[in-house]
Each structure stands twice: as C-alpha cells, then as structure tokens.
Amino acid sequence: MKLSLVALITLLLVSACSTTNSRYQYADDFTPEAIANVEAIPDPVPVSEPRSALGNPASYKVLGKRYELMSDATGFKQEGIASWYGMKFHGHRTSNGEIFDVYQMTAAHKTLPLPAYVKVTRTDTQESVVVRVNDRGPFHEGRIIDLSYAAAVKLGIHKLGTAPVSIEVLKAPLSQTVRWVQVGALSTPEAADKLKKRLTDITTEQWDIGVYPTASKEKPLHRVRIGPVPENKLDALLNELKQNGVNTPVVLARYQL
C-alpha cells in the first residue's frame, strides 16, 4: 500500500511512543536487565538550542487526533499524569532524529517545541527532576509526559508505571555554554566505576561524573564523562586532568552525547 507524502512525513515525525509502529523488535515495553546507578546520571542543564529540523511540524495527527505545536512555550506549566518508556524504544530514533537512550534524562511531550527543558515534579512526593524533551507522546488519554527510564527511576515511578506530576518549561541562562569531557570508554562497569572514583579524587570541584553504557549488546562500553562543565571552566579542568596523568580527554558538545 502506498502512503501519501503527508502520511509518510507524519510517520517519520511522530514519536516512538506510538506503539502501533511495527519498526520495533519487541511488541511490549520492558525495563533494562540491570538498573544503572541513576544518581550518577546528572539532570541536563538548560541551554539555548535552535528548534530541531525534525519533529516540529505546525501540527500532526495521531490515532485520529490532531495536535497543534506551541509557537512559544515560555513559562508553560501543566499538570497531569506521567508515564515512562524503556527498552522497546532504546536505540531507536526520537521524533527530532536523536537516538533514544533509556539512561539519559529525556522525555516526550505532545506539543512542546523540540528540544525543550522541563522540570518534572511528582505532586504526591514533591520529588523533581529536569529532563530534555526530544520526542513526541504519550498518546494516552490523561497522560502529559513520557519519561525515559532513568528519569522514571529518579522520580520513583518506574515500578508504579504512572504518577501525578506538574511540569514547567525552564528557560536557559543567557550566554551559558556548557561542555562534557569524556575521559574513557571501558569494557566493564567495574573499570568505569574505578575511573569515576579516581576522577572524583583528583578534581578539586565537585563535578557531576557519570558512567553511561552504550546501546550495543555485543560490545558494550561504559563511557565515563564529566559534565556539564561551563565553557569558562573547561581549560582549568583539562589542565587539572593532564597534571594527574589523564592525557586524552575528549570534549563533547550536547549533540555529541
């Protein structure tokens, strides 16, 4: 059956959150085999980013319902139910063309511009996290945001499935540019944790230092990264690492994560 051009573009733009798409290996969603140390995964720091080339049509239609995207999300707040999505979608592209990683602090929303930074607060516990919205969904009545598995664990809703939340769009600080420093990509989590501890010991500032597994099951790597690091502190950190025998760090921008 041939699809019209409009229908084809809609399928490409709409999120992995629409479970009717047959491109996924698994019929049902599920959790990772092992829960990562999510406390080592930092919340994203809001930065000024242009709208993604993908995932930002003026409107789109899913399951017979049309959604109009916001032209300006400044100060946007909303209350409703949060859900989460996991390994069924891990390694697949999000609506804005990025690769979904269950261990990153990301989320899906139906009408926010992509990307957007959102503070998510559980209204029953007052726990909160910050996520970067890069996907579309959830397309279930009453649900306002779909969290990555890491974000769900941080909020304590991964076992519940859903929870009441309030969300608030965050504005990026003016002229703040941040980077990440990747210090190693190791084959075992034990080696990565050992390097993380060493970095904690040799750095004078209390940086967020995380271990991020790759999506590959055949040759998984555990990437050790410091960040986010404000650009005006980057040289000092690199010099400190070099003085302590860390000679080959790689500086990353957000799009390289």
C-alpha positions as CSV (number, residue, x, y, z in Angstrom):
1,M,0.0,0.0,0.0
2,K,1.4,3.4,-0.9
3,L,1.4,6.2,1.6
4,S,0.8,9.8,0.7
5,L,3.7,12.2,1.2
6,V,1.9,13.8,4.2
7,A,1.2,10.5,5.8
8,L,4.8,9.4,5.3
9,I,6.2,12.6,6.9
10,T,3.8,12.2,9.8
11,L,5.1,8.7,10.5
12,L,8.6,9.9,10.5
13,L,7.9,12.8,12.8
14,V,5.8,11.1,15.4
15,S,7.5,9.5,18.4
16,A,8.4,6.0,19.3
17,C,5.7,6.5,21.9
18,S,3.0,5.4,19.4
19,T,3.1,1.7,19.9
20,T,1.4,0.9,16.6
21,N,4.6,1.4,14.6
22,S,5.9,-2.1,13.6
23,R,9.6,-1.0,13.2
24,Y,10.3,-2.1,16.8
25,Q,11.8,-5.5,17.6
26,Y,9.5,-6.0,20.7
27,A,5.8,-5.9,20.9
28,D,5.8,-4.7,24.6
29,D,8.0,-2.4,26.5
30,F,10.2,-3.6,29.3
31,T,12.9,-2.5,31.8
32,P,16.7,-2.9,31.4
33,E,18.1,-6.1,32.8
34,A,20.1,-4.2,35.3
35,I,19.2,-0.8,36.9
36,A,22.0,1.7,36.3
37,N,23.2,3.9,39.1
38,V,20.8,6.7,38.0
39,E,22.1,9.0,40.7
40,A,25.3,9.2,38.7
41,I,23.3,10.4,35.7
42,P,23.1,14.2,36.0
43,D,20.0,16.2,35.2
44,P,20.5,18.2,32.0
45,V,21.4,21.9,32.3
46,P,19.1,24.1,30.2
47,V,20.9,25.7,27.3
48,S,19.7,27.8,24.4
49,E,19.2,25.5,21.4
50,P,17.6,26.1,18.0
51,R,14.5,24.1,17.2
52,S,15.2,20.7,15.7
53,A,14.8,20.3,11.9
54,L,12.7,17.2,12.6
55,G,9.8,16.8,15.0
56,N,8.5,20.3,14.8
57,P,5.6,20.5,12.2
58,A,2.9,23.1,12.8
59,S,0.6,20.2,13.6
60,Y,0.3,16.5,13.2
61,K,-2.3,13.7,13.6
62,V,-2.0,10.5,15.6
63,L,-4.8,8.0,16.2
64,G,-7.4,10.3,14.7
65,K,-6.5,13.3,16.9
66,R,-4.7,16.4,15.7
67,Y,-2.1,18.2,17.8
68,E,-1.0,21.8,17.3
69,L,2.5,22.6,18.4
70,M,3.2,25.6,20.6
71,S,4.9,28.6,18.8
72,D,6.2,29.8,22.2
73,A,6.5,27.6,25.3
74,T,7.9,30.3,27.6
75,G,6.5,29.9,31.1
76,F,4.4,26.9,30.1
77,K,3.1,24.8,33.0
78,Q,0.9,21.7,33.1
79,E,-0.5,19.1,35.5
80,G,-1.4,15.5,34.7
81,I,-0.1,12.0,34.6
82,A,3.5,11.0,33.8
83,S,4.4,7.6,32.4
84,W,7.7,6.2,31.1
85,Y,9.1,4.3,28.2
86,G,12.0,1.9,28.1
87,M,13.9,-0.9,26.2
88,K,11.4,-1.4,23.4
89,F,12.4,2.1,22.1
90,H,16.1,2.0,23.2
91,G,18.4,2.7,20.3
92,H,15.6,3.9,18.0
93,R,15.3,7.5,16.8
94,T,13.2,10.0,18.6
95,S,10.9,12.5,16.8
96,N,13.7,15.0,16.4
97,G,16.1,12.4,15.0
98,E,18.2,11.7,18.1
99,I,18.8,8.2,19.4
100,F,16.7,7.3,22.4
101,D,18.7,6.1,25.4
102,V,16.9,4.8,28.5
103,Y,19.9,6.0,30.6
104,Q,19.6,9.7,29.5
105,M,17.4,12.2,31.2
106,T,14.9,12.8,28.4
107,A,11.2,12.9,27.8
108,A,8.4,13.0,25.2
109,H,5.6,15.7,25.1
110,K,2.9,16.1,22.5
111,T,3.1,19.8,21.8
112,L,6.2,21.4,23.2
113,P,8.9,22.6,20.7
114,L,11.8,20.2,20.4
115,P,14.1,20.4,22.2
116,A,12.8,21.9,25.4
117,Y,13.9,21.7,29.0
118,V,11.3,20.8,31.6
119,K,11.2,20.5,35.4
120,V,9.0,17.5,36.3
121,T,7.7,17.3,39.9
122,R,5.7,14.5,41.5
123,T,2.8,16.2,43.1
124,D,2.4,13.4,45.7
125,T,6.0,13.4,46.9
126,Q,7.4,16.7,45.7
127,E,10.4,15.0,44.2
128,S,11.6,16.6,41.0
129,V,14.0,16.1,38.0
130,V,14.9,18.1,34.9
131,V,14.6,16.4,31.5
132,R,15.3,17.4,27.9
133,V,12.2,16.9,25.7
134,N,13.2,15.4,22.4
135,D,10.3,13.1,21.5
136,R,6.5,13.1,20.9
137,G,4.0,11.4,23.1
138,P,2.4,9.9,25.2
139,F,-0.7,9.3,23.2
140,H,-2.8,8.0,26.0
141,E,-5.7,10.0,27.5
142,G,-4.8,12.0,30.6
143,R,-1.0,11.5,30.3
144,I,1.0,14.6,29.7
145,I,4.6,13.4,29.6
146,D,6.5,10.2,28.9
147,L,9.8,10.0,30.8
148,S,12.9,8.0,30.0
149,Y,13.6,5.0,32.2
150,A,16.4,6.9,34.0
151,A,14.1,9.8,34.8
152,A,11.3,7.5,36.0
153,V,13.7,5.7,38.4
154,K,14.9,9.1,39.8
155,L,11.3,10.0,40.4
156,G,10.5,6.6,41.8
157,I,7.7,5.8,39.3
158,H,9.4,3.0,37.3
159,K,7.6,0.4,39.4
160,L,4.3,2.3,39.6
161,G,4.1,2.9,35.9
162,T,2.4,6.3,36.2
163,A,2.3,9.1,38.8
164,P,0.7,12.6,39.1
165,V,3.1,15.4,38.1
166,S,3.4,19.0,37.3
167,I,5.7,20.2,34.6
168,E,7.3,23.6,34.0
169,V,9.3,24.7,31.0
170,L,12.7,26.1,32.0
171,K,14.5,28.9,30.3
172,A,18.2,28.7,29.5
173,P,20.5,31.1,31.3
174,L,21.8,33.8,29.0
175,S,25.1,33.2,27.3
176,Q,25.8,29.9,29.1
177,T,27.7,27.4,27.0
178,V,28.5,24.0,28.6
179,R,30.6,21.0,27.5
180,W,31.1,17.5,28.6
181,V,34.5,15.8,29.0
182,Q,34.7,12.1,28.2
183,V,37.7,10.5,29.9
184,G,37.3,6.9,28.9
185,A,35.1,4.2,27.4
186,L,35.7,1.0,29.2
187,S,34.6,-2.6,28.6
188,T,33.4,-3.4,32.2
189,P,31.3,-1.4,34.6
190,E,33.8,-2.2,37.4
191,A,36.6,-0.5,35.5
192,A,34.4,2.5,34.7
193,D,33.4,2.9,38.3
194,K,37.1,2.7,39.3
195,L,37.9,5.5,36.9
196,K,35.0,7.6,38.1
197,K,36.2,7.3,41.7
198,R,39.7,8.3,40.6
199,L,38.3,11.4,38.8
200,T,36.3,12.3,42.0
201,D,39.6,12.1,44.0
202,I,41.7,14.2,41.6
203,T,39.4,17.0,40.7
204,T,39.0,20.0,43.1
205,E,35.5,20.9,42.1
206,Q,32.6,18.6,42.7
207,W,31.7,17.9,39.1
208,D,28.9,15.5,38.0
209,I,30.8,12.4,36.9
210,G,28.7,9.7,35.3
211,V,29.1,6.3,33.7
212,Y,26.9,5.9,30.5
213,P,26.6,2.4,28.9
214,T,26.3,2.2,25.1
215,A,23.3,0.6,23.5
216,S,25.4,-2.2,21.9
217,K,24.8,-5.7,23.4
218,E,27.7,-7.3,21.5
219,K,30.5,-5.0,22.7
220,P,29.0,-2.7,25.4
221,L,31.2,0.2,26.5
222,H,30.9,2.2,29.7
223,R,31.6,5.8,29.0
224,V,32.9,8.0,31.8
225,R,32.0,11.6,31.5
226,I,32.4,14.8,33.5
227,G,29.8,17.5,33.0
228,P,28.1,19.6,32.3
229,V,31.1,22.0,32.5
230,P,30.7,25.7,31.9
231,E,33.0,26.7,29.0
232,N,34.8,29.3,31.1
233,K,36.0,26.5,33.5
234,L,36.9,24.0,30.8
235,D,40.6,24.8,30.4
236,A,41.1,24.7,34.1
237,L,39.6,21.2,34.3
238,L,41.6,19.9,31.3
239,N,44.8,21.2,32.9
240,E,43.9,19.5,36.1
241,L,43.3,16.2,34.4
242,K,46.6,16.5,32.5
243,Q,48.5,17.2,35.7
244,N,47.1,14.0,37.1
245,G,48.0,11.8,34.1
246,V,44.7,12.0,32.2
247,N,46.1,13.0,28.8
248,T,43.5,12.1,26.3
249,P,40.1,13.5,27.4
250,V,37.6,14.3,24.6
251,V,35.5,17.5,24.8
252,L,31.9,17.0,23.7
253,A,29.0,19.3,22.9
254,R,25.5,18.3,23.8
255,Y,24.7,17.0,20.3
256,Q,27.6,14.5,20.5
257,L,26.4,12.8,23.7
